[in-house]
Amino acid sequence: MQALLRRLWIPFYSYWALRYIRKDRFFRYSGLRLHVPAGVFHPGAFFSTPVFISFLQNVDFHEKKVLDIGTGSGLLALFAARCGAVVTALDINPLAVETTRRNAAANDLNITVIESDLFARLQPQPFDIMLINPPYFPAPPHDAAAHAFFAGEHWEYFEALFSQLPARLNASTQVWMILSEKCDLEKIRSIAAANGLRCPTVFEKTKWGERFHILSISPGRSA
């Protein structure tokens, strides 16, 4: 019965959420107030960001250098900054970049926000923590906003991410990425492994019938 309810509920909720994000919204979470315009990933309409923050509650961010890859409205970046981190946030969507800058100012937080396709416009520098809330559906993004959902017909997002990531890691960098049970976890892990990376699950949580996995990404191959 539970599996049947999930099969019915998740498509219905996804349909509602996609309609909901077509309008500008305001969103409050964990003491932060965000403006989320249409065309920017909404952290309240989809559950990955709140689940990610529930994991990050116990992370020591004080004076850590943090990189938020695919920042969207900036919630993860702002959460880390409020916890004392020195934060850089990236997004390929120029509207998301401007939104994050405005949300940082509105919350009296100082972060660096860069319009960039992954690391393309980021100067080489060390980071203590990287946070990734990626697109994970295998379809081509048809506009800037769709990059938040679609990883390319042939998983181009993950091919690029995992090929570029090793050069950006040092011995102490912690990289966490959240994925839903709705995506092909094994395919994504296989792309990581082909680039010399392992991605074990370190945290799982179910929210409204959808199970999320937080992966810890590091050099090395799975056993």
C-alpha positions in Angstrom: 0.0 0.0 0.0 2.8 2.4 0.9 4.5 1.9 -2.4 1.2 2.5 -4.3 0.6 5.7 -2.4 4.1 6.9 -3.3 3.6 6.1 -7.0 0.4 8.1 -7.0 1.6 11.0 -4.7 5.0 11.9 -6.2 3.7 12.5 -9.8 0.8 14.5 -8.4 3.1 16.6 -6.2 5.6 17.1 -9.0 2.9 18.4 -11.3 1.7 20.8 -8.6 5.2 22.0 -7.8 6.0 22.8 -11.4 2.9 24.9 -11.6 3.6 26.6 -8.3 7.1 27.8 -9.4 5.7 29.7 -12.4 5.1 32.7 -10.2 7.3 34.8 -8.0 7.2 33.6 -4.4 8.7 34.4 -1.0 10.0 31.6 1.2 11.1 31.4 4.8 13.2 28.6 6.1 15.6 28.2 9.0 15.4 31.9 9.9 16.1 33.0 6.3 13.7 34.9 4.1 14.1 34.4 0.3 12.6 35.9 -2.8 12.3 33.2 -5.4 11.3 34.5 -8.8 9.8 32.3 -11.5 12.6 30.6 -13.4 14.7 29.9 -10.3 14.7 26.6 -8.4 12.4 26.9 -5.5 13.7 25.2 -2.3 10.3 25.0 -0.7 8.4 23.4 -3.6 11.0 20.6 -3.9 12.3 18.8 -0.9 16.0 18.3 -1.6 17.2 21.6 0.0 15.4 21.3 3.3 16.6 17.6 3.6 20.2 18.8 2.8 19.9 21.4 5.5 18.7 18.9 8.0 22.0 17.0 7.4 24.1 20.2 7.5 22.7 21.3 10.9 25.5 19.4 12.6 28.4 20.5 10.4 30.9 23.0 11.7 31.0 25.8 9.2 32.8 28.4 11.3 35.5 30.1 9.2 35.3 27.2 6.6 35.6 28.1 2.9 32.4 26.7 1.3 31.5 26.3 -2.4 27.8 26.0 -3.3 27.5 24.6 -6.8 24.2 25.3 -8.4 23.0 27.7 -5.8 19.5 28.5 -7.2 17.9 31.0 -4.8 20.9 30.7 -2.5 19.4 28.9 0.5 22.3 26.5 1.1 24.9 29.3 0.6 23.1 31.6 3.0 22.7 28.9 5.6 26.4 28.2 5.5 27.3 31.9 5.6 25.0 32.4 8.6 26.8 29.6 10.4 30.1 31.4 9.9 31.4 30.1 6.6 33.2 32.1 3.9 30.9 31.2 1.0 31.2 31.2 -2.8 28.1 30.3 -4.8 27.9 29.3 -8.5 25.0 29.0 -10.9 24.8 28.8 -14.7 21.4 30.7 -14.6 22.0 34.5 -14.5 18.6 35.0 -12.8 19.7 32.6 -10.1 22.9 34.6 -9.6 21.1 37.9 -9.3 18.5 36.3 -7.0 21.2 34.9 -4.6 22.9 38.3 -4.5 19.7 40.0 -3.6 18.8 37.3 -1.0 22.2 37.6 0.6 21.8 41.4 0.9 18.3 41.1 2.3 19.5 38.7 5.0 22.6 40.8 5.8 25.0 38.1 4.7 28.1 38.5 2.6 28.8 35.8 0.0 30.5 35.8 -3.4 28.2 34.8 -6.3 29.5 33.9 -9.7 27.7 33.1 -13.0 29.5 30.0 -14.1 29.0 26.6 -15.8 30.4 24.5 -13.0 34.0 25.6 -12.4 34.5 27.4 -15.8 34.7 30.9 -14.3 36.0 30.1 -10.8 39.6 30.8 -10.1 41.6 27.8 -8.7 41.4 28.0 -4.9 41.0 25.5 -2.0 37.7 24.9 -0.4 37.0 23.0 2.8 33.4 22.1 1.9 31.5 21.8 -1.4 27.7 21.4 -1.5 26.0 20.1 -4.7 22.2 20.0 -5.2 22.4 18.9 -8.9 20.0 18.4 -11.8 19.5 14.6 -12.2 16.9 13.9 -14.9 18.4 12.6 -18.2 17.0 15.1 -20.6 18.4 18.2 -22.4 17.7 21.5 -20.6 15.7 23.7 -22.9 16.4 27.0 -21.2 18.4 28.5 -18.3 15.8 27.6 -15.7 15.7 23.9 -16.8 19.4 23.5 -15.9 18.1 23.1 -12.3 16.3 19.9 -13.3 17.9 18.3 -16.4 21.4 16.8 -16.6 21.5 16.4 -20.3 20.3 13.5 -22.5 23.6 11.7 -21.9 24.2 12.8 -18.4 26.5 15.6 -19.6 26.2 17.5 -16.3 27.7 14.6 -14.3 30.2 13.8 -17.0 31.5 17.4 -16.7 31.2 17.6 -12.9 33.1 14.4 -12.2 35.8 15.0 -14.8 36.5 18.5 -13.4 36.0 17.8 -9.7 39.3 15.8 -8.9 41.5 18.8 -9.8 39.5 21.0 -7.3 39.9 18.7 -4.3 42.6 18.7 -1.7 43.2 16.1 1.0 40.7 17.6 3.4 37.9 18.8 1.1 34.5 17.4 2.0 32.0 17.2 -0.9 28.4 16.4 -0.3 25.8 15.9 -3.0 22.1 15.2 -2.6 20.1 12.9 -4.9 16.6 11.6 -4.9 15.5 8.0 -5.2 13.8 9.1 -8.4 17.1 9.4 -10.3 19.4 6.7 -11.5 21.8 6.5 -8.6 23.9 3.7 -10.0 24.4 5.4 -13.3 25.6 8.6 -11.5 27.9 6.5 -9.3 29.3 4.7 -12.4 30.2 8.1 -14.0 31.9 9.1 -10.8 33.9 5.9 -10.6 35.0 6.3 -14.2 36.6 9.5 -13.0 38.3 8.0 -10.0 35.7 9.1 -7.4 33.6 7.2 -4.9 30.2 8.3 -3.7 28.9 6.3 -0.7 25.6 7.4 0.9 26.2 9.0 4.3 22.7 10.2 5.1 19.2 9.2 4.0 15.8 10.8 4.8 12.3 10.4 3.5 10.2 13.5 3.1 6.6 13.3 1.9 7.1 9.8 0.4 10.4 10.7 -1.5 13.7 9.3 -0.2 16.8 11.4 -0.5 20.4 10.3 -0.4 23.4 12.5 0.6 26.6 11.2 -1.0 30.1 11.9 0.2 32.3 12.3 -2.8 36.0 11.6 -2.5 38.9 10.2 -4.6 39.1 6.4 -4.8 37.0 3.6 -6.2 34.2 1.8 -4.5 35.0 -1.7 -3.4 
